[in-house]
Each structure stands twice: as structure tokens, then as C-alpha cells.
Amino acid sequence: MKPIIENKKARLEYEILESFEAGLELSGGEVKALRAGRGSLIGSRVVVRGGEAFVVGMTIPPYQAKNTPSSYDPERTRRILLSKKQIAELASSEGQKGLTIIPIMVYNKVQLLKLQVAIVRHKKKHDKRDTLRSRDAKRDIERTLKNQD
């Protein structure tokens, strides 16, 4: 699955414990803007209130600025479509200390826009260094194997 928009720092900043595929409740202009690749997940998070899940802080700029109503809010709270069982699991993990729920990416699945949501734990500084070190080592190994052929 090729992401339309992605939270690129999420994999470096957080340790992903579990992820879910969710639908998004959007207006028509927001769908067009996302399909055009405009939008940002940086600084966004997921909250569970009243048996429903919402994404907060996700920015979707207007598709056509001149045709957009003046009341349009690009950072409005958007509802996430999940099953009751998944919402209950998110709600229980939201209450645990040290765990956060963040959106990872928005992608196309057939004709629908889907949001990948993950339960994460923030990495310590030394864990981030280890991740970068292992990524560099893997890249060097692949580079040497490619040059041997």
C-alpha cells in the first residue's frame, strides 16, 4: 500500500506496538485534497470519547481555496470509523501510562481512503540511536551486496 500522506517521524520517534486500519469521515473537498497529496499528520493524535474515536490535529487544507466556505476549519476533529471492539481496545490503551495513539498514514484501498492508526510508546534517546545505527548498517550491507553482483 502506497501512502498518500504519512507521518514519517512516527517510526523514528515511537515504538509501534499494534496498528489498526480505520475509515475516515470526510467531506468531498477533503477527499479531493488528500488524493492530491495535500495534508499533514504531524502533531496529530487519536482520542476516544463517548464510544467513538476521533483524530485531532490532522491538517487538510482546502482543495480549492476560493470555492471553500469561510467556515471551513482545516484542523477540525474528524471521526474515525472502527468496530466497537477496536474502539474498546484503543480506549483501554489510551488510559495506560506511556501509551499514545497516533495516525501513521492515509492510503487508498480500492476507492476508499483508509487511515492506519497505531498504539505506540515513545522511544528513549538511546533507542532512537540504535534504530538509526541498525538502519545505516542494513543500508551498507545492501550496498555491498549490490556492488558484488
VENTADA-V512966 format. One line per field, one symbol per residue. phi: phi as a letter, one per 40 degrees, with the letter a starting at -180 (. if undefined). Layout:
phi: ???
This chain:
phi: .cccbacccccccbcccabbbbcbcbccccccccccgbiabcgcabbbbggbbbbbgcbbcccbdcccccccbcbccbcbcbcccccccccccccccgbbbbccabacbfbbcbbcbbcbbcccccccccccccccccccccccccccc
